[in-house]
């Protein structure tokens, strides 16, 4: 299932504590911005910087992508850089992104991001060939 492919690939690196499995809503792909938030169960399971560098080095799709930390725990989100920058520059709630950037631009970003997700997942998987750490 395309909507959970980032969950599937990142969970191959190590076990996740993640309330989010799908990168977008299955029956309404445009309802919220494409993203994947997660945390590894073991805080030292892998080098988050390596994963972040892998995400930002992805250049096989339509959009640039970013991984960033939020909250007091090691929580991370992977999302299109364009979404991240637009939300950060306006400090607006991402769930209302369609209303403040316009439907046409929002749809463009969403469809490009949805198209990118399988390729981004393959790129991440190629960077962690050993998968689950010991």
N, C-alpha and C positions, 0 to 999 in steps of 0.2 A: 504494500500500500504506500503510494507516494507521499502521503501526508505525514507518515511516521518514519520515513526513511532516515532522517537525521537522528531520531531517537535510537533506531536500530543500529546505526553505525557508531554513534558515540558510546552506546552501551556495550559495544564490542571491546572498547578500550578498557573499560572497567565498569563495575556495577554502579548504577545511578540511583540517586534519590531525586526523583523528578515528578512534580505534579503534572507536568505537561508532556504528553506523548505525541500529539499531532502538531505539526508546524503551522497548520491552517485548519479552519473548520471544514469538515468533509462536505457537508451539504450546502455550504455557502462560502466558497473560497474567498470572496471579497469582504466578508464580515469583519475580519480583523487583520492587521498587518502580519505577514509571514514572519515567524521567529521561532526559535527553540530555546527554552530556558531549562537549565539543569544544574545539578551538583553531583559530584562523585561521592560515593559513600565513604571512601577512604580519602582523606584530604591530601595524602601524599602519593596517590596512585599513579599519577603521571605528571608530566610537566605541562601545566596549563599554558605556559608561554609557548611551548612547542605547538600545542593545539591552536592557540590564537594565531600564531604565525602561519600555520597551515591554512586557516580560514582566510586570513587577509591576503595570502599569496594566491588564492584561487582566481584564475583569470580565464577560465573556460566557459564562462556564461555571459549573461546579459548585464549583470550588476556586480559591483564590488561588494564584499561581505566583511563583517566585523564581528569580533567576539569581545565582550566586555564583562567586567565584574560589577555586581551590584549587591547591596545589602551587607550585613555584618558577617554572614557566613560566606563561604566560597561558592556563591551562586553566579552563574554565567548565562548570558544570552548570546545567541548567534542570530544575526539578522542582516538584511541588506544595509550597507553603509548609508545609502540615500535615506532610508527610513530613520536610522539612528541620528544622522545629522539634522534632518528636518525636525524631528521631535525635540532634540536637544536645543536647537536654535530658537524654538518657539516656546519650549517648556509646556507644551500642551499634552493632554492625555492622548496616547496613541490610539485608543479605541475610537476616537472621533477624527482620526486623521483624514478620512474621506471628506469631511465637511470643511476642514481648514486648508486643504491643498487642492480641492476640486475633484470631482468624480473621475474625470478623464485621466488626470495625472495619477491619482490613486490606483485606478484600474491598470494603468501601464506598469507601475511599480509592482503591483500584486502579480500580474500575469508573468512578468519577467522573473520575479522571485520564485514563483511556483515552477516555472520552467527550469530554473537553475538548481533547485533543491536536489534532484537526483545526481547531477554532475558534481555539485559541492560535496555530497555524501561520498561519492566515489573518490574524490580528491582527498577527503579526510581519511577514508579507509586506506588509501595507498600510502599515507604517511605513518600509519601504525600497523605495519604488516604482522607484528607479533600478537596483536590484539590484547586480550586481558592480561594485565600485569600480575605479577606474583605477590 
